[in-house]
C-alpha cells in the first residue's frame, strides 16, 4: 500500500527565501524545520521556520511530481501559488497541528 504525501513551501520571517519540499509526513517535517533539527540544512541556514503553503496527495509519487513542477517554476509562480491559498502569508503550523 502506498503512503500519501505532501508538497510544502517554507519561508523566513521576512519572506526573502522560499524552500519547496516534499514529505510523507508533513507535521514531522515542518517540526524538523521549525526546530532546526538538521543543523547543516538549507532551511536552518536561512531560518526557514514558517509554513506558508502545502498541498496533500494520495501518493508520494504525485507529491514528488508536483514538487518538481513547483521547483521548476519562477519565484513569482511560487508567490502566486502561496497568495492563492494564503494571501497574508500566515504561518500554517497551527492549522496542520490540528489534523
N, C-alpha and C positions, 0 to 999 in steps of 0.2 A: 504494500500500500504506500502510495506517495504522500509525502507530507506537504502541507501548504507552504506558502512563502509570502514575503512582503518586500517591497522596494520602498526606500525612505530617503529623505533629504534632511541632513543636519546642517546647522549654521552656527555662527558665533553670535555674541550679543549685538554686535554692530552690523551683522548681515553682510560682511565683506567676503566671506569664504563659504562656499557650498560644497558639501560632500554627499554623493549619492551612493547608497549601499543596498545590498540585498541580504536577506536572512530568512531562516526558517523559524525564528523566534524573535519577534520584534521587541517585546518587552525586555528580554535579556540583553539584546544587542544595544538598545538605547541606554539601558542601565550601564552597560560597559562604557559607552561613550561618555555619559554624564559623570561617571565616577573615575574616569581616566584609568581604567584597569589595564590598558595596554600603553605603557609609558612612552614607547617609541613610535606610536602610531601617528598618522596624519591628523586624525581628529584631536588627539591630545596636544600635538604641536600647535595647532591653530585654535585650540579651546572651543571645539565644536560640541556644544552641550545642549543645543536647542533643536528639538524635533519640529520641523515646520511642514512636513509633507510625508504622507505614506499612502500606499495602495496595497491591498491584500489580494492574494491569488490562491486558487485551489491547488496549484502545484508549484514547486520551486522552479521548475523549468519555465513556467510562464513568468514568474518574478524575475528570473535571470534575463529573459528576453526583453522584458520591459526596462530593466536596469541598463542594458546595453543601448536601448533606444534613447533613454534619457541622457546617459553619459555621452552619447554621440551628438547630442544637440548643443545649442549655444547656451550661454549663461542666460540670455533673455528668455529662451524657451523654458529653462528651469524656473526662472522668476515668474513667468506666465502660468506655469503649472502650479506653483505654490499659491499665487494670487487667486487662481480659480477655486482652490479648496480652502485657503486660509489667508484671506486678503489682509489681515492685520499681522500676519506672521507671528501669531501667538505660539507659545510652546505647547505642543500637543501631548506632552508627557502625562499629564493628569488624565487626559482622555483615554490613552491606551492602558493606563494602570487600572482603569475600571473594568476592563474586559474580563 
